[in-house]
Amino acid sequence: MPRPLSLVGAVLAALLLGALVGALLSRRRAAADAPGAEPVPADAWFDGLLVGWLGMVAVATLTPLSRFGMLAGTPEVVLTPLERLAGAPGIYALVNVLLLAPVGLLLVLRGARARIGAAIACGTAVSFTVEVLQLAHPDRVTNVDDLVLNTAGVVAGALLGAVLRPSLTRSRRRRAPADRPPPDR
């Protein structure tokens, strides 16, 4: 029977897959840039990290816990906000807030412009999708509090991204064409 360590391995594998995707996208985008253009691979890395993080979220939230030797919960649907949150340990709320915060952060940091609203909408859709998919698992609980806490994490991540973005944008600016050395051929 698999142990909880198997869950950690699956999560790490998802994150490593994301790093691989980031590396491959970075190389591909650099090769596709105009000759002599300085590539900006940061977006590719952000994409890879996002893929890896979403893979980790899928493994951590959609895999039946009994497959990893953990105690299975009683399947239920909790649609009353704060019904279970008041009696839950603080770590429950913290984990749910942190679960999707990187989604908001990475979506705001990548691309030409910060799109905070779009990042929040996307992260909320991910959380909603996870909760709906958990309905199909016999040992998972679908809880509206998870949706609220996940969305709070997405908002926090997006706002952090908006704060960090100006410094990252300055460091990623391309050099002007006149300052570039001619390409080697």
Backbone as JSON Lines, residues from 0, in Angstrom:
{"i":0,"aa":"M","n":[0.85,-1.18,0.0],"ca":[0.0,0.0,0.0],"c":[0.9,1.24,0.0]}
{"i":1,"aa":"P","n":[0.63,2.21,-0.88],"ca":[1.43,3.42,-0.91],"c":[1.32,4.19,0.4]}
{"i":2,"aa":"R","n":[2.34,4.94,0.71],"ca":[2.39,5.73,1.94],"c":[2.26,7.21,1.62]}
{"i":3,"aa":"P","n":[2.09,8.06,2.67],"ca":[2.02,9.5,2.44],"c":[3.24,10.04,1.69]}
{"i":4,"aa":"L","n":[4.37,9.36,1.8],"ca":[5.56,9.78,1.08],"c":[5.33,9.71,-0.42]}
{"i":5,"aa":"S","n":[4.47,8.81,-0.87],"ca":[4.14,8.72,-2.29],"c":[3.46,10.0,-2.77]}
{"i":6,"aa":"L","n":[2.65,10.62,-1.93],"ca":[2.0,11.88,-2.28],"c":[3.04,12.97,-2.46]}
{"i":7,"aa":"V","n":[4.01,13.01,-1.57],"ca":[5.09,14.0,-1.68],"c":[5.86,13.77,-2.98]}
{"i":8,"aa":"G","n":[6.13,12.51,-3.32],"ca":[6.83,12.2,-4.57],"c":[6.03,12.63,-5.78]}
{"i":9,"aa":"A","n":[4.73,12.41,-5.75],"ca":[3.88,12.82,-6.88],"c":[3.85,14.33,-7.02]}
{"i":10,"aa":"V","n":[3.8,15.04,-5.9],"ca":[3.81,16.5,-5.93],"c":[5.14,17.0,-6.48]}
{"i":11,"aa":"L","n":[6.24,16.43,-6.01],"ca":[7.56,16.84,-6.52],"c":[7.71,16.54,-8.0]}
{"i":12,"aa":"A","n":[7.19,15.42,-8.44],"ca":[7.25,15.08,-9.87],"c":[6.49,16.11,-10.7]}
{"i":13,"aa":"A","n":[5.34,16.57,-10.21],"ca":[4.58,17.59,-10.93],"c":[5.36,18.9,-11.01]}
{"i":14,"aa":"L","n":[6.02,19.28,-9.92],"ca":[6.81,20.51,-9.93],"c":[8.02,20.38,-10.86]}
{"i":15,"aa":"L","n":[8.66,19.22,-10.87],"ca":[9.79,19.01,-11.78],"c":[9.33,19.04,-13.23]}
{"i":16,"aa":"L","n":[8.16,18.49,-13.51],"ca":[7.61,18.56,-14.85],"c":[7.43,20.02,-15.26]}
{"i":17,"aa":"G","n":[6.95,20.83,-14.35],"ca":[6.8,22.26,-14.64],"c":[8.12,22.92,-14.96]}
{"i":18,"aa":"A","n":[9.17,22.58,-14.22],"ca":[10.49,23.15,-14.5],"c":[10.97,22.72,-15.88]}
{"i":19,"aa":"L","n":[10.72,21.47,-16.24],"ca":[11.1,20.98,-17.57],"c":[10.33,21.73,-18.66]}
{"i":20,"aa":"V","n":[9.03,21.92,-18.45],"ca":[8.23,22.67,-19.42],"c":[8.78,24.09,-19.55]}
{"i":21,"aa":"G","n":[9.13,24.71,-18.44],"ca":[9.7,26.05,-18.47],"c":[10.99,26.11,-19.27]}
{"i":22,"aa":"A","n":[11.86,25.14,-19.05],"ca":[13.13,25.11,-19.79],"c":[12.9,24.92,-21.28]}
{"i":23,"aa":"L","n":[12.0,24.01,-21.63],"ca":[11.72,23.77,-23.05],"c":[11.07,24.98,-23.71]}
{"i":24,"aa":"L","n":[10.11,25.59,-23.03],"ca":[9.47,26.78,-23.59],"c":[10.46,27.93,-23.74]}
{"i":25,"aa":"S","n":[11.34,28.07,-22.77],"ca":[12.34,29.13,-22.83],"c":[13.24,28.96,-24.04]}
{"i":26,"aa":"R","n":[13.71,27.76,-24.28],"ca":[14.58,27.5,-25.44],"c":[13.82,27.72,-26.74]}
{"i":27,"aa":"R","n":[12.58,27.25,-26.78],"ca":[11.8,27.38,-28.01],"c":[11.51,28.85,-28.32]}
{"i":28,"aa":"R","n":[11.14,29.6,-27.3],"ca":[10.84,31.02,-27.52],"c":[12.1,31.8,-27.87]}
{"i":29,"aa":"A","n":[13.23,31.44,-27.29],"ca":[14.48,32.12,-27.62],"c":[14.85,31.85,-29.08]}
{"i":30,"aa":"A","n":[14.64,30.62,-29.54],"ca":[14.96,30.28,-30.93],"c":[14.0,30.96,-31.9]}
{"i":31,"aa":"A","n":[12.77,31.2,-31.46],"ca":[11.78,31.82,-32.35],"c":[11.92,33.33,-32.43]}
{"i":32,"aa":"D","n":[12.66,33.93,-31.5],"ca":[12.85,35.38,-31.55],"c":[13.55,35.77,-32.83]}
{"i":33,"aa":"A","n":[13.35,37.01,-33.21],"ca":[14.01,37.52,-34.42],"c":[15.51,37.39,-34.27]}
{"i":34,"aa":"P","n":[16.22,37.14,-35.38],"ca":[17.68,37.03,-35.3],"c":[18.27,38.28,-34.65]}
{"i":35,"aa":"G","n":[19.13,38.07,-33.71],"ca":[19.79,39.17,-33.03],"c":[19.01,39.72,-31.86]}
{"i":36,"aa":"A","n":[17.76,39.31,-31.69],"ca":[16.96,39.8,-30.57],"c":[17.38,39.08,-29.3]}
{"i":37,"aa":"E","n":[17.37,39.81,-28.24],"ca":[17.72,39.21,-26.95],"c":[16.47,38.54,-26.39]}
{"i":38,"aa":"P","n":[16.48,37.24,-26.17],"ca":[15.28,36.56,-25.69],"c":[14.94,36.97,-24.26]}
{"i":39,"aa":"V","n":[13.68,36.96,-23.96],"ca":[13.21,37.21,-22.6],"c":[12.53,35.92,-22.14]}
{"i":40,"aa":"P","n":[13.3,34.99,-21.58],"ca":[12.74,33.68,-21.25],"c":[11.92,33.64,-19.96]}
{"i":41,"aa":"A","n":[11.83,34.78,-19.26],"ca":[11.14,34.76,-17.97],"c":[9.7,34.29,-18.1]}
{"i":42,"aa":"D","n":[8.99,34.74,-19.15],"ca":[7.6,34.31,-19.31],"c":[7.51,32.8,-19.49]}
{"i":43,"aa":"A","n":[8.46,32.22,-20.2],"ca":[8.47,30.77,-20.38],"c":[8.67,30.07,-19.04]}
{"i":44,"aa":"W","n":[9.54,30.6,-18.21],"ca":[9.75,30.01,-16.9],"c":[8.5,30.16,-16.04]}
{"i":45,"aa":"F","n":[7.86,31.34,-16.11],"ca":[6.61,31.53,-15.37],"c":[5.56,30.53,-15.84]}
{"i":46,"aa":"D","n":[5.49,30.29,-17.16],"ca":[4.55,29.31,-17.7],"c":[4.86,27.91,-17.16]}
{"i":47,"aa":"G","n":[6.14,27.56,-17.15],"ca":[6.54,26.24,-16.65],"c":[6.22,26.08,-15.17]}
{"i":48,"aa":"L","n":[6.51,27.12,-14.4],"ca":[6.18,27.06,-12.97],"c":[4.67,26.94,-12.77]}
{"i":49,"aa":"L","n":[3.91,27.64,-13.6],"ca":[2.46,27.57,-13.5],"c":[1.95,26.16,-13.82]}
{"i":50,"aa":"V","n":[2.49,25.56,-14.88],"ca":[2.12,24.18,-15.24],"c":[2.46,23.23,-14.09]}
{"i":51,"aa":"G","n":[3.66,23.36,-13.56],"ca":[4.07,22.5,-12.45],"c":[3.21,22.69,-11.22]}
{"i":52,"aa":"W","n":[2.92,23.96,-10.89],"ca":[2.1,24.22,-9.7],"c":[0.7,23.67,-9.88]}
{"i":53,"aa":"L","n":[0.11,23.88,-11.06],"ca":[-1.24,23.35,-11.3],"c":[-1.24,21.82,-11.29]}
{"i":54,"aa":"G","n":[-0.16,21.2,-11.76],"ca":[-0.03,19.75,-11.66],"c":[0.01,19.29,-10.22]}
{"i":55,"aa":"M","n":[0.76,20.04,-9.41],"ca":[0.83,19.72,-7.99],"c":[-0.54,19.88,-7.33]}
{"i":56,"aa":"V","n":[-1.24,20.95,-7.68],"ca":[-2.58,21.17,-7.13],"c":[-3.5,20.01,-7.51]}
{"i":57,"aa":"A","n":[-3.42,19.57,-8.76],"ca":[-4.26,18.46,-9.21],"c":[-3.95,17.19,-8.42]}
{"i":58,"aa":"V","n":[-2.67,16.89,-8.25],"ca":[-2.29,15.68,-7.5],"c":[-2.76,15.8,-6.05]}
{"i":59,"aa":"A","n":[-2.51,16.95,-5.44],"ca":[-2.81,17.12,-4.02],"c":[-4.3,17.19,-3.72]}
{"i":60,"aa":"T","n":[-5.1,17.65,-4.68],"ca":[-6.52,17.86,-4.38],"c":[-7.46,16.86,-5.04]}
{"i":61,"aa":"L","n":[-7.01,16.19,-6.08],"ca":[-7.92,15.32,-6.82],"c":[-7.62,13.84,-6.69]}
{"i":62,"aa":"T","n":[-6.5,13.49,-6.1],"ca":[-6.16,12.09,-5.91],"c":[-6.83,11.6,-4.62]}
{"i":63,"aa":"P","n":[-7.54,10.5,-4.69],"ca":[-8.13,9.98,-3.45],"c":[-7.05,9.71,-2.41]}
{"i":64,"aa":"L","n":[-7.24,10.22,-1.22],"ca":[-6.22,10.09,-0.18],"c":[-5.96,8.65,0.2]}
{"i":65,"aa":"S","n":[-6.94,7.78,0.05],"ca":[-6.75,6.38,0.42],"c":[-5.69,5.71,-0.45]}
{"i":66,"aa":"R","n":[-5.44,6.23,-1.65],"ca":[-4.4,5.66,-2.51],"c":[-3.01,5.9,-1.95]}
{"i":67,"aa":"F","n":[-2.88,6.88,-1.06],"ca":[-1.58,7.2,-0.48],"c":[-1.48,6.73,0.96]}
{"i":68,"aa":"G","n":[-2.37,5.84,1.37],"ca":[-2.3,5.29,2.71],"c":[-2.79,6.24,3.79]}
{"i":69,"aa":"M","n":[-3.46,7.31,3.38],"ca":[-3.99,8.26,4.36],"c":[-5.43,7.9,4.68]}
{"i":70,"aa":"L","n":[-5.89,8.39,5.78],"ca":[-7.27,8.13,6.16],"c":[-8.21,8.79,5.17]}
{"i":71,"aa":"A","n":[-9.18,8.05,4.75],"ca":[-10.17,8.6,3.82],"c":[-11.24,9.35,4.6]}
{"i":72,"aa":"G","n":[-11.68,10.45,4.05],"ca":[-12.75,11.22,4.67],"c":[-14.1,10.69,4.26]}
{"i":73,"aa":"T","n":[-15.11,11.23,4.86],"ca":[-16.47,10.9,4.48],"c":[-16.88,11.85,3.38]}
{"i":74,"aa":"P","n":[-17.34,11.33,2.25],"ca":[-17.71,12.24,1.16],"c":[-18.9,13.12,1.57]}
{"i":75,"aa":"E","n":[-18.73,14.41,1.4],"ca":[-19.83,15.31,1.68],"c":[-19.69,16.58,0.86]}
{"i":76,"aa":"V","n":[-20.75,17.33,0.83],"ca":[-20.77,18.62,0.16],"c":[-21.21,19.64,1.21]}
{"i":77,"aa":"V","n":[-20.34,20.63,1.46],"ca":[-20.63,21.67,2.44],"c":[-20.8,22.98,1.68]}
{"i":78,"aa":"L","n":[-22.04,23.45,1.6],"ca":[-22.33,24.67,0.84],"c":[-22.61,25.88,1.72]}
{"i":79,"aa":"T","n":[-22.61,25.7,3.03],"ca":[-22.84,26.81,3.94],"c":[-21.5,27.42,4.31]}
{"i":80,"aa":"P","n":[-21.26,28.69,3.93],"ca":[-19.98,29.31,4.25],"c":[-19.72,29.34,5.75]}
{"i":81,"aa":"L","n":[-18.49,29.09,6.12],"ca":[-17.99,29.13,7.49],"c":[-18.56,28.05,8.4]}
{"i":82,"aa":"E","n":[-19.31,27.11,7.85],"ca":[-19.91,26.05,8.67],"c":[-18.83,25.2,9.33]}
{"i":83,"aa":"R","n":[-17.79,24.87,8.6],"ca":[-16.72,24.02,9.14],"c":[-15.47,24.81,9.51]}
{"i":84,"aa":"L","n":[-15.33,25.99,8.99],"ca":[-14.1,26.75,9.16],"c":[-13.87,27.16,10.61]}
{"i":85,"aa":"A","n":[-14.93,27.51,11.32],"ca":[-14.79,27.98,12.7],"c":[-14.15,26.92,13.6]}
{"i":86,"aa":"G","n":[-14.46,25.66,13.4],"ca":[-13.91,24.61,14.25],"c":[-12.66,23.94,13.7]}
{"i":87,"aa":"A","n":[-12.23,24.37,12.53],"ca":[-11.07,23.73,11.89],"c":[-9.77,24.31,12.44]}
{"i":88,"aa":"P","n":[-8.69,23.51,12.41],"ca":[-7.39,24.04,12.83],"c":[-6.95,25.17,11.89]}
{"i":89,"aa":"G","n":[-6.17,26.1,12.42],"ca":[-5.7,27.24,11.63],"c":[-4.91,26.83,10.4]}
{"i":90,"aa":"I","n":[-4.23,25.69,10.47],"ca":[-3.43,25.23,9.33],"c":[-4.32,24.93,8.13]}
{"i":91,"aa":"Y","n":[-5.55,24.53,8.37],"ca":[-6.5,24.25,7.29],"c":[-6.71,25.52,6.46]}
{"i":92,"aa":"A","n":[-6.97,26.63,7.12],"ca":[-7.18,27.89,6.41],"c":[-5.9,28.33,5.72]}
{"i":93,"aa":"L","n":[-4.78,28.22,6.4],"ca":[-3.5,28.65,5.82],"c":[-3.16,27.86,4.56]}
{"i":94,"aa":"V","n":[-3.31,26.55,4.61],"ca":[-3.01,25.71,3.45],"c":[-3.92,26.06,2.28]}
{"i":95,"aa":"N","n":[-5.19,26.29,2.55],"ca":[-6.12,26.64,1.48],"c":[-5.82,28.01,0.88]}
{"i":96,"aa":"V","n":[-5.38,28.95,1.69],"ca":[-5.01,30.27,1.16],"c":[-3.74,30.15,0.31]}
{"i":97,"aa":"L","n":[-2.77,29.4,0.8],"ca":[-1.49,29.28,0.08],"c":[-1.56,28.39,-1.16]}
{"i":98,"aa":"L","n":[-2.56,27.52,-1.23],"ca":[-2.64,26.55,-2.32],"c":[-2.64,27.21,-3.7]}
{"i":99,"aa":"L","n":[-3.41,28.25,-3.88],"ca":[-3.51,28.87,-5.21],"c":[-2.9,30.26,-5.28]}
{"i":100,"aa":"A","n":[-2.26,30.72,-4.21],"ca":[-1.58,32.03,-4.26],"c":[-0.55,32.09,-5.39]}
{"i":101,"aa":"P","n":[0.24,31.04,-5.63],"ca":[1.19,31.1,-6.74],"c":[0.53,31.28,-8.11]}
{"i":102,"aa":"V","n":[-0.69,30.82,-8.26],"ca":[-1.4,30.99,-9.54],"c":[-1.61,32.48,-9.8]}
{"i":103,"aa":"G","n":[-2.13,33.2,-8.81],"ca":[-2.31,34.64,-8.97],"c":[-1.0,35.36,-9.21]}
{"i":104,"aa":"L","n":[0.02,34.98,-8.45],"ca":[1.34,35.61,-8.59],"c":[1.91,35.4,-9.98]}
{"i":105,"aa":"L","n":[1.96,34.16,-10.44],"ca":[2.58,33.85,-11.73],"c":[1.8,34.43,-12.9]}
{"i":106,"aa":"L","n":[0.49,34.45,-12.82],"ca":[-0.3,35.01,-13.92],"c":[-0.1,36.52,-14.04]}
{"i":107,"aa":"V","n":[0.1,37.2,-12.92],"ca":[0.35,38.65,-12.98],"c":[1.77,38.94,-13.45]}
{"i":108,"aa":"L","n":[2.73,38.11,-13.07],"ca":[4.12,38.38,-13.42],"c":[4.44,38.09,-14.89]}
{"i":109,"aa":"R","n":[3.69,37.21,-15.52],"ca":[4.01,36.85,-16.91],"c":[3.28,37.79,-17.86]}
{"i":110,"aa":"G","n":[3.76,37.86,-19.07],"ca":[3.08,38.64,-20.09],"c":[3.49,40.09,-20.14]}
{"i":111,"aa":"A","n":[2.93,40.79,-21.12],"ca":[3.3,42.17,-21.37],"c":[2.7,43.13,-20.34]}
{"i":112,"aa":"R","n":[1.52,42.81,-19.83],"ca":[0.86,43.69,-18.86],"c":[0.34,42.87,-17.69]}
{"i":113,"aa":"A","n":[0.27,43.53,-16.55],"ca":[-0.33,42.89,-15.39],"c":[-1.84,42.89,-15.58]}
{"i":114,"aa":"R","n":[-2.43,41.74,-15.46],"ca":[-3.89,41.61,-15.57],"c":[-4.39,40.98,-14.27]}
{"i":115,"aa":"I","n":[-4.53,41.83,-13.27],"ca":[-4.9,41.34,-11.95],"c":[-6.28,40.7,-11.96]}
{"i":116,"aa":"G","n":[-7.24,41.36,-12.58],"ca":[-8.61,40.83,-12.63],"c":[-8.68,39.49,-13.33]}
{"i":117,"aa":"A","n":[-7.96,39.38,-14.45],"ca":[-7.95,38.11,-15.19],"c":[-7.28,37.01,-14.37]}
{"i":118,"aa":"A","n":[-6.21,37.35,-13.65],"ca":[-5.53,36.36,-12.81],"c":[-6.46,35.87,-11.71]}
{"i":119,"aa":"I","n":[-7.19,36.79,-11.1],"ca":[-8.11,36.4,-10.02],"c":[-9.24,35.54,-10.58]}
{"i":120,"aa":"A","n":[-9.77,35.92,-11.74],"ca":[-10.84,35.12,-12.35],"c":[-10.35,33.72,-12.69]}
{"i":121,"aa":"C","n":[-9.15,33.63,-13.24],"ca":[-8.59,32.32,-13.61],"c":[-8.36,31.46,-12.37]}
{"i":122,"aa":"G","n":[-7.77,32.04,-11.33],"ca":[-7.52,31.29,-10.11],"c":[-8.8,30.83,-9.44]}
{"i":123,"aa":"T","n":[-9.81,31.69,-9.46],"ca":[-11.11,31.32,-8.9],"c":[-11.73,30.17,-9.7]}
{"i":124,"aa":"A","n":[-11.58,30.23,-11.01],"ca":[-12.1,29.14,-11.87],"c":[-11.38,27.83,-11.57]}
{"i":125,"aa":"V","n":[-10.07,27.89,-11.32],"ca":[-9.32,26.68,-10.96],"c":[-9.86,26.11,-9.66]}
{"i":126,"aa":"S","n":[-10.06,26.96,-8.66],"ca":[-10.57,26.49,-7.37],"c":[-11.97,25.89,-7.52]}
{"i":127,"aa":"F","n":[-12.83,26.55,-8.28],"ca":[-14.18,26.05,-8.5],"c":[-14.14,24.69,-9.2]}
{"i":128,"aa":"T","n":[-13.27,24.57,-10.19],"ca":[-13.13,23.31,-10.93],"c":[-12.68,22.19,-10.0]}
{"i":129,"aa":"V","n":[-11.71,22.48,-9.14],"ca":[-11.23,21.47,-8.19],"c":[-12.39,21.02,-7.29]}
{"i":130,"aa":"E","n":[-13.14,21.96,-6.77],"ca":[-14.25,21.6,-5.87],"c":[-15.3,20.76,-6.59]}
{"i":131,"aa":"V","n":[-15.6,21.1,-7.83],"ca":[-16.58,20.31,-8.59],"c":[-16.03,18.91,-8.87]}
{"i":132,"aa":"L","n":[-14.76,18.82,-9.25],"ca":[-14.17,17.51,-9.53],"c":[-14.06,16.64,-8.28]}
{"i":133,"aa":"Q","n":[-13.93,17.26,-7.13],"ca":[-13.86,16.49,-5.89],"c":[-15.18,15.79,-5.57]}
{"i":134,"aa":"L","n":[-16.24,16.23,-6.2],"ca":[-17.53,15.53,-6.03],"c":[-17.44,14.08,-6.48]}
{"i":135,"aa":"A","n":[-16.55,13.79,-7.43],"ca":[-16.44,12.44,-7.99],"c":[-15.6,11.51,-7.12]}
{"i":136,"aa":"H","n":[-14.92,12.03,-6.11],"ca":[-14.05,11.2,-5.29],"c":[-14.74,10.79,-4.0]}
{"i":137,"aa":"P","n":[-14.69,9.5,-3.69],"ca":[-15.4,9.0,-2.52],"c":[-14.82,9.47,-1.19]}
{"i":138,"aa":"D","n":[-13.58,9.93,-1.16],"ca":[-13.01,10.35,0.13],"c":[-12.57,11.81,0.12]}
{"i":139,"aa":"R","n":[-13.21,12.62,-0.69],"ca":[-12.93,14.05,-0.72],"c":[-14.18,14.82,-0.33]}
{"i":140,"aa":"V","n":[-13.98,15.99,0.26],"ca":[-15.08,16.85,0.68],"c":[-15.1,18.08,-0.21]}
{"i":141,"aa":"T","n":[-16.26,18.39,-0.74],"ca":[-16.44,19.62,-1.51],"c":[-16.98,20.67,-0.54]}
{"i":142,"aa":"N","n":[-16.22,21.76,-0.36],"ca":[-16.54,22.74,0.67],"c":[-16.43,24.14,0.1]}
{"i":143,"aa":"V","n":[-17.46,24.94,0.27],"ca":[-17.45,26.31,-0.23],"c":[-16.36,27.14,0.46]}
{"i":144,"aa":"D","n":[-15.99,26.78,1.69],"ca":[-14.91,27.49,2.38],"c":[-13.59,27.35,1.63]}
{"i":145,"aa":"D","n":[-13.36,26.18,1.03],"ca":[-12.15,25.99,0.24],"c":[-12.11,26.98,-0.93]}
{"i":146,"aa":"L","n":[-13.24,27.15,-1.59],"ca":[-13.33,28.09,-2.7],"c":[-13.03,29.51,-2.23]}
{"i":147,"aa":"V","n":[-13.59,29.9,-1.11],"ca":[-13.38,31.25,-0.58],"c":[-11.91,31.45,-0.19]}
{"i":148,"aa":"L","n":[-11.35,30.48,0.53],"ca":[-9.96,30.6,0.97],"c":[-8.98,30.53,-0.2]}
{"i":149,"aa":"N","n":[-9.23,29.64,-1.16],"ca":[-8.37,29.57,-2.35],"c":[-8.4,30.89,-3.11]}
{"i":150,"aa":"T","n":[-9.59,31.47,-3.25],"ca":[-9.71,32.75,-3.96],"c":[-8.99,33.86,-3.2]}
{"i":151,"aa":"A","n":[-9.06,33.84,-1.88],"ca":[-8.31,34.82,-1.09],"c":[-6.82,34.68,-1.36]}
{"i":152,"aa":"G","n":[-6.34,33.45,-1.49],"ca":[-4.94,33.23,-1.82],"c":[-4.59,33.74,-3.2]}
{"i":153,"aa":"V","n":[-5.47,33.52,-4.16],"ca":[-5.24,34.02,-5.53],"c":[-5.16,35.55,-5.51]}
{"i":154,"aa":"V","n":[-6.06,36.19,-4.78],"ca":[-6.05,37.66,-4.68],"c":[-4.73,38.12,-4.06]}
{"i":155,"aa":"A","n":[-4.32,37.48,-2.97],"ca":[-3.06,37.85,-2.32],"c":[-1.87,37.66,-3.27]}
{"i":156,"aa":"G","n":[-1.85,36.55,-3.99],"ca":[-0.77,36.31,-4.95],"c":[-0.76,37.32,-6.07]}
{"i":157,"aa":"A","n":[-1.94,37.67,-6.58],"ca":[-2.03,38.65,-7.67],"c":[-1.57,40.03,-7.19]}
{"i":158,"aa":"L","n":[-1.95,40.4,-5.98],"ca":[-1.52,41.7,-5.45],"c":[-0.02,41.72,-5.21]}
{"i":159,"aa":"L","n":[0.53,40.62,-4.72],"ca":[1.99,40.52,-4.56],"c":[2.67,40.64,-5.92]}
{"i":160,"aa":"G","n":[2.1,39.98,-6.92],"ca":[2.65,40.08,-8.27],"c":[2.63,41.5,-8.79]}
{"i":161,"aa":"A","n":[1.56,42.24,-8.49],"ca":[1.47,43.64,-8.93],"c":[2.53,44.49,-8.25]}
{"i":162,"aa":"V","n":[2.87,44.16,-7.0],"ca":[3.92,44.9,-6.29],"c":[5.3,44.54,-6.86]}
{"i":163,"aa":"L","n":[5.54,43.26,-7.14],"ca":[6.84,42.81,-7.63],"c":[7.07,43.11,-9.1]}
{"i":164,"aa":"R","n":[6.02,43.21,-9.87],"ca":[6.12,43.34,-11.32],"c":[6.98,44.5,-11.8]}
{"i":165,"aa":"P","n":[6.85,45.72,-11.24],"ca":[7.68,46.82,-11.76],"c":[9.18,46.55,-11.67]}
{"i":166,"aa":"S","n":[9.63,45.96,-10.57],"ca":[11.07,45.69,-10.46],"c":[11.5,44.59,-11.43]}
{"i":167,"aa":"L","n":[10.65,43.59,-11.64],"ca":[10.98,42.53,-12.6],"c":[10.95,43.05,-14.03]}
{"i":168,"aa":"T","n":[10.01,43.94,-14.32],"ca":[9.91,44.5,-15.67],"c":[11.15,45.31,-16.0]}
{"i":169,"aa":"R","n":[11.61,46.1,-15.04],"ca":[12.83,46.9,-15.27],"c":[14.02,45.99,-15.54]}
{"i":170,"aa":"S","n":[14.13,44.9,-14.81],"ca":[15.28,44.02,-14.99],"c":[15.19,43.18,-16.26]}
{"i":171,"aa":"R","n":[13.99,43.06,-16.86],"ca":[13.82,42.24,-18.05],"c":[13.81,43.03,-19.35]}
{"i":172,"aa":"R","n":[13.88,44.34,-19.26],"ca":[13.8,45.14,-20.49],"c":[14.89,44.73,-21.46]}
{"i":173,"aa":"R","n":[14.51,44.7,-22.7],"ca":[15.48,44.36,-23.74],"c":[16.37,45.56,-24.02]}
{"i":174,"aa":"R","n":[17.59,45.25,-24.43],"ca":[18.48,46.33,-24.85],"c":[18.0,46.88,-26.18]}
{"i":175,"aa":"A","n":[18.28,48.14,-26.4],"ca":[17.92,48.77,-27.68],"c":[18.72,48.12,-28.8]}
{"i":176,"aa":"P","n":[18.18,48.04,-30.04],"ca":[18.89,47.38,-31.14],"c":[20.29,47.96,-31.4]}
{"i":177,"aa":"A","n":[20.49,49.25,-31.21],"ca":[21.81,49.85,-31.47],"c":[22.85,49.36,-30.47]}
{"i":178,"aa":"D","n":[22.42,48.97,-29.29],"ca":[23.35,48.51,-28.26],"c":[23.7,47.04,-28.4]}
{"i":179,"aa":"R","n":[22.99,46.33,-29.26],"ca":[23.21,44.89,-29.41],"c":[24.4,44.62,-30.31]}
{"i":180,"aa":"P","n":[25.2,43.65,-29.94],"ca":[26.26,43.24,-30.88],"c":[25.64,42.49,-32.05]}
{"i":181,"aa":"P","n":[26.27,42.51,-33.21],"ca":[25.71,41.79,-34.35],"c":[25.7,40.29,-34.07]}
{"i":182,"aa":"P","n":[24.7,39.57,-34.6],"ca":[24.63,38.12,-34.36],"c":[25.78,37.41,-35.06]}
{"i":183,"aa":"D","n":[26.26,36.35,-34.42],"ca":[27.31,35.52,-35.03],"c":[26.68,34.6,-36.05]}
{"i":184,"aa":"R","n":[27.29,34.53,-37.22],"ca":[26.76,33.63,-38.24],"c":[27.87,32.88,-38.88]}
